[in-house]
């Protein structure tokens, strides 16, 4: 049974390890070559698992001074079987990955390790590279900054670390190059005997095994957003730019009576009064070619942007450019644009140069990307709540791995407030109290602006602290490294929520370990669990507390506007802690809606792919305009 724990494999690895530990480095190298020959000769990898895992265990201890725990061996065996290993935060998933990765590499088909961001990909590759190199394997890394030649070199390595997004985009770019080479232009160049007609080969390759680190982030949180390579839309001169700017200016004078807004669907519709208002307002020079119906669309889009898109939350302004912030990771989504004119409406709102609209030349979903690989495994600290989705959409069973040491985390009771201002004041008060005890504190925020607000409030209390968000991501490694030192206070967005290992400084364990404050619930409880998981790792002590207010985004997204206002009023009149259940209920409602959207996208993509294949079309390349 795939979901059972393979303890027998752990026992067999331990037996083989004792024998291998007595061998010299040269003898270990010989055993590695022998394993590789047996794998390429067709011997099942499952039969080679004990010796392969034993080799990695011995080599890791010699090169890194780190020996895999039995539960890490257990996790590696589960991943090899094509399952998702759920390992508590801090249990050493990076080292665990070396076991199934080495075993899969023996066949020579290549292995790719996909994680949720460039920082983790580069960090993990650097950490475990000595193990792989000692085992005769080469390691490459693909990041957003990698040049085509660097990407090609990385994919040619035995093991390639990177993000799932970069793997997907490289696949699409190669697909586009292939079409260009075999299309009319490529054929014409070939027939003309053009000496420059040779097309540079693609960079990406589909490896024999794909290991998804933080698999829930990749296949659940990001699954609703396809990877899209855009094309420049039709250029209508200055007309569209003028219309976006005119609508952004007009919205400043729009009243509530002018439109109806559905909080659930985020749909904006002008009322009769709103349409009369739009028609009565002076039009700017240059808008004459645009119909009244189209002007309504521009205004409705501008209202939607004014209500839902806030600077230093969904986006930042950098060098007069709107750059999207990925809420799931807290990082800048370089190169991404909102579609349907939303990006241009945001640019008009902020008064920065308006870019051209885009269509899409190629697109692929995370589901489609994963389906390209013959074998897939995953690991994360938070998968159980999405186990049915992993099994239903991806065919991946979730297996819970026990911890190496008992968990010593203590969850302090939630603090609930009617108003957000009251909540932040209480957070600062708790930070001050814990800071005085000498313990380090990590405060997690949902957005950049909230992290800056807390920073301002801490400065007023003269509490020294560091802020980690997408505006200073170059300091990430240094800030995370110091976050567990005595008396250290760190305010961070989701950048500190996944994959970050906060080590405790001297004397901190005796004081009670790291204290984590969750300042606001996210759309998914798994993201909150990742933040809380920064404390009490590998048997260390630690505490955490959630601070909630009925003005939080999760309440506004989970309920309609009238009910959200009612909850604020009820909390103001009575004891807000009695209403705590409404927060988790709101979060569950949002999670159910996102699950519905992912399943709907999965069915739509499947139907589209089947239809295009029947028509002889490439399912990933199209010319549909936004």
Long-range contacts (C-beta under 8 A, 24 or more apart in sequence): 2-81, 2-82, 2-83, 2-397, 2-399, 3-83, 3-397, 3-398, 3-399, 4-399, 5-74, 5-78, 5-399, 5-401, 6-74, 6-77, 6-78, 6-81, 7-74, 9-49, 9-50, 9-53, 9-73, 9-74, 9-77, 10-70, 10-73, 10-74, 10-77, 12-49, 12-50, 13-49, 13-50, 13-53, 13-54, 13-57, 13-73, 14-70, 15-50, 16-50, 16-51, 16-53, 16-54, 17-54, 17-57, 17-58, 19-54, 20-51, 20-54, 20-55, 20-58, 21-58, 23-58, 25-62, 25-134, 28-55, 28-58, 28-59, 29-136, 31-55, 32-135, 32-136, 33-136, 35-106, 36-106, 36-108, 36-136, 38-106, 39-106, 39-107, 39-108, 40-106, 40-107, 40-108, 45-80, 45-103, 45-104, 45-106, 45-107, 46-80, 48-103, 48-106, 49-77, 49-80, 49-103, 52-99, 52-102, 52-103, 52-106, 53-77, 53-99, 53-103, 55-102, 55-135, 56-98, 56-99, 56-102, 56-131, 56-135, 57-99, 59-131, 59-134, 59-135, 60-95, 60-98, 60-128, 60-131, 62-134, 63-130, 63-131, 63-134, 64-95, 64-127, 64-128, 64-130, 64-131, 66-95, 68-92, 68-95, 68-96, 68-98, 68-99, 69-404, 70-404, 71-401, 71-402, 71-403, 71-404, 72-96, 72-99, 72-404, 73-99, 74-401, 74-402, 75-99, 75-379, 75-401, 76-100, 76-103, 78-377, 78-399, 78-401, 79-211, 79-377, 79-378, 79-379, 80-104, 80-377, 81-377, 82-375, 82-376, 82-377, 82-395, 82-396, 83-377, 83-378, 83-396, 83-397, 83-398, 83-399, 84-215, 84-377, 84-378, 84-379, 84-380, 84-383, 84-390, 84-396, 84-397, 84-398, 84-399, 85-377, 85-378, 85-379, 85-399, 85-401, 86-379, 86-380, 86-381, 86-382, 86-383, 86-384, 86-398, 86-399, 86-400, 86-401, 87-379, 87-380, 87-381, 87-401, 88-381, 88-401, 88-403, 88-407, 88-533, 89-381, 89-529, 89-530, 89-533, 89-534, 89-537, 90-501, 90-533, 90-536, 90-537, 90-538, 90-540, 91-381, 91-401, 91-403, 91-404, 91-537, 91-538, 92-404, 92-538, 93-213, 93-379, 93-380, 93-381, 94-124, 94-127, 94-128, 94-213, 95-128, 96-379, 97-124, 97-128, 97-211, 97-213, 97-379, 98-128, 98-131, 98-132, 100-209, 100-211, 100-377, 101-132, 101-159, 101-209, 101-211, 102-132, 102-135, 102-137, 104-208, 104-209, 104-211, 104-375, 105-137, 105-158, 105-159, 105-209, 107-208, 108-208, 109-207, 109-208, 109-209, 110-155, 110-157, 110-158, 110-159, 110-160, 110-205, 110-207, 110-208, 110-209, 111-158, 111-159, 111-160, 111-207, 111-208, 111-209, 111-210, 111-211, 112-159, 112-160, 112-161, 112-162, 112-167, 112-207, 112-209, 112-210, 112-211, 112-373, 113-159, 113-160, 113-161, 113-162, 113-211, 113-213, 114-162, 114-163, 114-164, 114-167, 114-210, 114-211, 114-212, 114-213, 114-218, 115-161, 115-162, 115-163, 115-164, 115-212, 115-213, 115-214, 115-218, 115-499, 116-163, 116-164, 116-213, 116-214, 116-217, 116-218, 116-328, 116-329, 116-498, 116-499, 117-163, 117-329, 117-331, 117-498, 117-499, 118-143, 118-144, 118-145, 118-163, 118-166, 119-473, 119-476, 119-477, 119-499, 120-213, 120-214, 120-498, 120-499, 121-161, 121-162, 121-163, 122-161, 123-477, 123-499, 124-161, 124-213, 125-161, 132-158, 132-159, 142-166, 142-167, 142-170, 144-334, 144-335, 148-200, 148-203, 151-203, 151-204, 152-201, 152-203, 155-203, 155-204, 155-205, 156-205, 160-207, 164-212, 164-218, 164-222, 164-366, 164-369, 165-222, 165-227, 167-204, 167-369, 168-227, 168-364, 168-366, 168-369, 169-227, 169-229, 170-202, 170-203, 170-204, 171-204, 171-206, 171-364, 171-369, 171-372, 171-620, 172-227, 172-229, 172-362, 172-363, 172-364, 172-620, 172-621, 173-202, 173-203, 173-204, 173-229, 173-362, 174-202, 174-203, 174-204, 175-362, 175-618, 175-620, 175-621, 176-229, 176-361, 176-362, 176-621, 177-202, 178-202, 179-618, 179-621, 206-372, 206-373, 207-373, 208-373, 208-374, 208-375, 209-373, 209-374, 209-375, 209-376, 209-377, 210-370, 210-373, 210-375, 210-376, 210-377, 211-376, 211-377, 211-378, 211-379, 212-370, 212-376, 212-377, 212-378, 212-379, 213-378, 213-379, 213-380, 213-499, 214-379, 214-380, 214-498, 214-499, 215-378, 215-379, 215-380, 215-383, 215-390, 215-396, 216-380, 216-382, 216-383, 216-386, 216-526, 217-328, 217-329, 217-380, 217-498, 218-366, 219-366, 219-367, 219-370, 219-378, 219-390, 219-393, 219-394, 220-386, 220-389, 220-390, 220-524, 220-526, 220-598, 221-328, 221-524, 221-526, 221-527, 222-328, 222-366, 223-365, 223-366, 223-367, 223-598, 223-601, 224-594, 224-597, 224-598, 224-601, 226-363, 226-364, 226-365, 226-601, 227-363, 227-364, 227-365, 227-366, 227-369, 228-339, 228-360, 228-362, 228-363, 229-360, 229-361, 229-362, 229-363, 230-337, 230-358, 230-359, 230-360, 230-361, 231-358, 231-359, 231-360, 231-361, 231-623, 232-356, 232-358, 232-359, 233-356, 233-357, 233-358, 233-359, 233-625, 233-626, 234-357, 234-625, 235-356, 238-286, 239-286, 239-287, 239-289, 239-290, 240-344, 240-354, 240-357, 241-344, 241-354, 242-284, 242-285, 242-286, 242-287, 243-287, 243-290, 243-294, 243-295, 243-298, 244-298, 244-302, 244-341, 244-344, 244-345, 244-347, 244-348, 244-354, 245-284, 245-348, 245-354, 246-283, 246-284, 246-287, 246-298, 247-295, 247-298, 247-299, 247-301, 247-302, 247-345, 247-348, 248-302, 248-345, 248-348, 248-349, 250-278, 250-281, 250-299, 250-302, 251-299, 251-302, 251-303, 251-306, 253-281, 254-299, 254-303, 259-300, 259-303, 261-303, 261-304, 261-307, 263-556, 263-557, 263-560, 263-561, 264-560, 266-304, 266-308, 268-300, 268-301, 268-303, 268-304, 268-307, 269-300, 270-296, 270-299, 270-300, 274-299, 298-341, 298-345, 301-340, 301-341, 301-342, 301-345, 302-345, 302-348, 302-349, 304-342, 304-345, 305-342, 305-345, 305-346, 305-349, 306-349, 309-342, 309-346, 309-349, 310-447, 310-449, 311-350, 311-449, 312-447, 312-448, 312-449, 312-452, 313-447, 313-448, 313-449, 315-346, 316-448, 316-470, 316-471, 317-350, 317-352, 320-352, 320-353, 321-352, 321-353, 322-346, 322-347, 322-350, 322-352, 325-447, 325-448, 325-470, 327-446, 327-447, 327-494, 327-522, 327-523, 328-494, 328-527, 329-494, 329-495, 329-498, 330-469, 330-470, 330-492, 330-493, 330-494, 330-495, 330-496, 330-497, 331-470, 331-473, 331-495, 332-470, 332-473, 339-626, 340-626, 341-626, 357-626, 358-626, 359-623, 359-624, 359-625, 359-626, 360-622, 360-624, 360-626, 361-621, 361-622, 361-623, 362-620, 362-621, 362-622, 363-620, 363-622, 364-620, 365-601, 365-602, 365-605, 367-393, 367-394, 367-601, 367-602, 367-605, 368-605, 368-609, 368-619, 368-620, 370-394, 381-529, 381-530, 381-533, 382-526, 382-529, 382-530, 382-533, 383-526, 385-525, 385-526, 385-591, 386-526, 389-595, 389-598, 389-599, 392-599, 393-598, 393-599, 393-602, 403-539, 404-538, 404-539, 405-538, 405-539, 406-539, 407-536, 407-539, 408-513, 408-536, 408-539, 408-540, 408-541, 408-542, 409-532, 409-535, 409-536, 409-541, 409-542, 409-543, 409-544, 410-536, 410-541, 410-542, 410-543, 410-544, 411-532, 411-543, 411-544, 411-545, 412-543, 412-544, 412-545, 413-545, 414-545, 414-546, 414-547, 414-548, 414-577, 414-580, 415-545, 415-546, 415-547, 415-548, 415-577, 416-548, 416-549, 416-571, 416-576, 416-577, 416-579, 416-580, 416-583, 417-547, 417-548, 417-549, 417-550, 417-571, 417-576, 418-549, 418-550, 418-551, 418-568, 418-571, 418-572, 418-576, 419-549, 419-550, 419-551, 419-568, 419-572, 420-549, 420-551, 420-552, 422-549, 423-519, 423-547, 423-548, 423-549, 424-453, 424-454, 424-457, 424-519, 425-457, 426-547, 427-454, 427-517, 427-519, 427-547, 428-454, 428-457, 428-458, 428-461, 428-463, 430-517, 430-545, 431-458, 431-463, 431-489, 431-517, 432-461, 432-463, 434-515, 435-463, 435-487, 435-489, 437-511, 437-512, 438-486, 438-487, 438-507, 438-508, 438-511, 439-486, 439-487, 439-508, 439-511, 439-512, 439-513, 439-514, 439-515, 440-483, 440-484, 440-485, 440-486, 440-487, 440-488, 440-489, 440-490, 440-502, 440-504, 440-505, 440-508, 440-514, 440-515, 441-488, 441-489, 441-490, 441-514, 441-515, 441-516, 441-517, 442-483, 442-490, 442-492, 442-496, 442-502, 442-514, 442-515, 442-516, 442-517, 442-534, 442-535, 443-489, 443-490, 443-491, 443-492, 443-516, 443-517, 443-519, 444-492, 444-493, 444-494, 444-496, 444-497, 444-516, 444-517, 444-518, 444-519, 444-531, 445-469, 445-491, 445-492, 445-493, 445-519, 445-520, 446-493, 446-494, 446-519, 446-520, 446-522, 446-553, 447-493, 448-493, 450-519, 450-520, 451-491, 451-492, 451-493, 454-491, 454-519, 455-491, 458-489, 458-491, 463-489, 464-489, 465-489, 465-490, 465-491, 466-490, 466-491, 467-491, 467-492, 468-492, 468-493, 468-495, 468-496, 469-493, 469-495, 470-495, 483-514, 484-508, 484-514, 486-511, 494-522, 494-527, 494-530, 494-531, 496-531, 496-534, 497-527, 497-530, 497-531, 497-534, 498-530, 500-534, 501-537, 502-534, 502-535, 502-537, 504-540, 509-540, 509-541, 512-541, 512-542, 512-543, 513-540, 513-541, 513-542, 513-543, 514-540, 514-542, 514-543, 515-542, 515-543, 515-544, 515-545, 516-542, 516-543, 516-544, 516-545, 517-544, 517-545, 517-547, 518-544, 518-545, 518-546, 518-547, 519-547, 520-547, 520-548, 520-549, 520-552, 520-553, 520-554, 521-546, 521-548, 521-552, 521-554, 521-583, 521-586, 521-587, 522-554, 522-587, 523-554, 523-557, 523-587, 523-590, 523-591, 523-594, 524-587, 524-590, 524-591, 524-594, 525-584, 525-587, 525-588, 525-591, 548-580, 548-583, 550-576, 550-579, 550-582, 552-583, 554-583, 554-586, 554-587, 554-590, 555-582, 555-583, 555-586, 557-586, 557-590, 558-585, 558-586, 558-587, 558-589, 558-590, 559-586, 559-589
